[in-house]
Amino acid sequence: FNKAERKYIIQYTVFQLINITMKSFSAIVVTLALQLLSFSALAQNEGQVHNVSRRIKSNKGPKSGTKTATAGGTKSTKGSKSLKGSIFGKGKKSKSKSLVALVGNPTTGGFGTVTLRYNGDGSFLVALGMNKLPANTEGTAVITEGTSCEIPLNKTPFTSADKFDGSTNHYGVLGNGISMDAFRFNNGKTFEENCGKTVILYDNLNVNVGCGVLEEESMVKILEADIETYPGYTGDFSPKGTVKVSFFHDDTFRFHYDFSGTEQDCSDCGIHIHEGVSCANALDVKGHGFNSVLVHDLWTPAGGAFYNADSSGNAEGYFSMFTGYGYEESYHHAVVIHNSGDRIGCGILK
């Protein structure tokens, strides 16, 4: 190569080396930058995980002021503002906004419940849960100005809006005497104004087949009975204690008992809710309480309705049960305790 060619080759070679070096350097810089970003994100995530872990261990939430309900009132805690109004955050104590009447007629035997569940516009759904009505018939439900089901009844309709004329406020009855019918209604009265008023059910002949007083629905559906000696029993045992019945949404319930003074070592001894609503005398207690249209009699040892006493005559335990009746229908019914042969204890569910 001549001198000019050698010079060109040297310059070209140097240029290519510089170009390659710059590209490699750029790649290294980019790689380092990406690694730095990755390390930064990882460190941030680790910090967040550490903070969450620390809050979990210390049982603390994010730093936002909320309050939670406790048995003794409200207690300040740390929770997220985004949960405000939910079951986890600061919200108003829920009200049922439902009224329910325990409806019955001792002459016709019909009984059950009528429930008013309010809508946002002031109207309400009227839902029946009635038993032993005249089968295969229709009737009407009327809210009245009355506040008692004592005779004479105040039958004046309580409304300033929809009329209780049978066009809307009617219900049907199945062939087994059960009505689970419902309808929407608005009598122009508030929740507070309807509370305490009576509901009267009429059959297709306009005969009164049930009456009840509307009260605010209980959100905690628990009934308790204090057990005393059974009416007329004069034997050796004197049971004392309590029965607690806790209802679930499907009307099944947990039957808890805790008493003493029964027969020693009593095994598979009966304990039941009865049809009667009084322990004043033996005739008022009646037989087992259950809805024979919906379920067979489970108040038996095979159905799980029994207790076992220890050598001192003490018994404590629980079992699950379904009678076809819910909280309202079971209210004020008698609970009966048996020993190996007699009815020895009685109490009223309240």
Helices and strands as residue ranges (DSSP letters): H 3-57, E 65-70, E 73-78, G 81-83, E 98-104, E 111-118, E 124-131, E 138-143, E 170-172, E 182-185, H 191-194, E 198-202, E 208-213, E 215-216, E 222-229, E 240-247, E 253-260, E 269-273, H 282-285, E 306-307, E 315-321, H 327-330, E 334-338, E 343-348
